[in-house]
Amino acid sequence: MLALIRYSVPAGRTGEFLVQAHDIVDTLAGQPGYVRGRVVRSVDEPELWALVSEWEGAGFYRRALGAARMALYPLMPLMLNEPSAFEDAERPAERP
């Protein structure tokens, strides 16, 4: 399961954002079901950032969000309000 939390970060807050975002990744990394995570920045829109993480399942991710709520809280004003949990899609069968 892939989790994608996007943020709109003004240029003047980049340093602060990076410290807090990596704190969130560190907090999530200590939770059951965590596979990997990273902080990424848009190549085309430098103020658009994302915290990307992979989980063994949606339940693990949702419980981890609860455990990380204090780390997530300072960045909530920068967070884009959109769905963040995505599951893998099966490849369609080949057409005859």
Phi, psi and omega in degrees: 000136181253134176245133183225110177249117183261149181227144171255111189244114176301147184309322182289351183248009185301312182300312178299316180301312183300318178298311182292320180296319179290330173298319178298313179301317179297320179294314179298323182299336179274003184263147177301142177087354180290134178253306179194164178199162180198165175252130183231159181233142178294135177289325185269332180231092188300343178272357180261119181238163176213146171255115184248130177218155178241143186226157176290342178180165183297324179299318177299315181298313182297319177293323179295323177300320177297318180291332184261008188303325180291325176288325181286329188307313183299334182264359182303323178297338181266349185287138174278132183278094181203161178302146184238348184254128182229136177252156180297142177257135178291144175288133179297151178296148177298141175280141180291000000 
